[in-house]
Amino acid sequence: MSQFEEAVAHTIKHFALHRSDGLEWRVISDVEGGVIALTAVEEAVLQRFVALPGWPHTVVTFFVLQDLSALQRQLAARAAGAMNLPPGGITGLGQRPVINLYDLANPEACHIFVNFTAMQQAGYWGDALAETALLAHEHAHPLAENATVQSSRQVTLTTTLTSQSPLSTQANASWLARLQAVVQGICERLCSYAPRELFTNSCVITAGFAEALCHLNHVTIARAALALPGRQALVAGLRAEDTLTPAGANAFLVLADLQAQLEMAFEVAAFQRTGATTCAAELEQLLQTQVFPGLSAEVGQHFPALTQAYATVSADLSPTQFIHFAHSILDIIAAALAPSGIFLHGDISLATGKEG
């Protein structure tokens, strides 16, 4: 990342270098205010992680930037398609509040990027507990590299859809392809990506950050509840699509609801599997009382099964065993889509030579 440091050097307003307990920690920022407070949060998180067995880093570079556009440009120039980026790829990085980039094969150094604009928009900036949870989550990623997570990187998932009724009166194939693209993304996140988040959050909790992570999830649920009135705009937009049939409009609405909220299942499950049952119960109750009633019924109906699957999945799955687990998740998604007349078919196979 030295090239990136050179690229942003002309905008730097804050730089600091710290060395302690065998760790070199650099702070680089182009943001004027609030950096010292955020740096204190990062220092507290680092102190706890450095003491953990298996902590792999000896160098941490902590970037606090107005946005991540410079990082996106550099990754694009380096053909980042071969890198293990989060869902959304390079484009999606611009919306992420915090990200940790490190080399799985040589994790001695890591690079934490804090996106000031995204943090502000989400209401996290200045919320020390939320900041603690976000930073702890990113630092926990390398500690979550168990057999199941590694197996999740060795499979390929392909989905196809069929519909009981036409989605459109004029362009059914086109609308079905659009629907399938969204379903593919949901399935990849809930089957392949979810275990990485699940075990990372489990590490966060066992490292002593349960309160912070629970607070962050409370904030997320509160934002989801506040956003429910805006769902009517989506309903109106779907109804305004002249070529969509009522069945097609309903399918897209259900899918949007599933996409927005089913990921909370692995958030709740992390608390269940680590014994933090009080927070798990709080979060599920808030979802069932404040969020799910305003969504398609399929969300609340299938959320418990999905949560249970994550709460009980083994950390030691081989690639073949992981395929069976992923199929069980696909079955839950398929059951949620079936009442809308959408039938999901998934193929999950080993990707020979695929690396994380």
Secondary structure, 3 states (H helix, E strand, C coil): CHHHHHHHHHHCCEEEEEEECCEEEEEEECCCCCHHHHHHHHHHHHHHHHCCCCCCCCEEEEEEECCCHHHHHHHHHCCHHHCCCCCCHHHHHCCCCEEEEECCCCCCEEEEEEEHHHHHHHCCCCCHHHHHHHHHHHHHHHHHCCHHHHHHCCEEEEEEEEECCCCECCCHHHHHHHHHHHHHHHHHHHHHHHHHHHHHHHHHHHHHHHHHHHHHHHHHHHHHHHHHHHHHHHHHHHHHCCCECHHHHHHHHHHHHHHHHCCHHHHHHHHHHCCCHHHHHHHHHHHHHHHHHHCCHHHHHHHHHHHHHHHHCCCCCCHHHHHHHHHHHHHHHHHHHHHHCEEEEEEEEECCCCCC
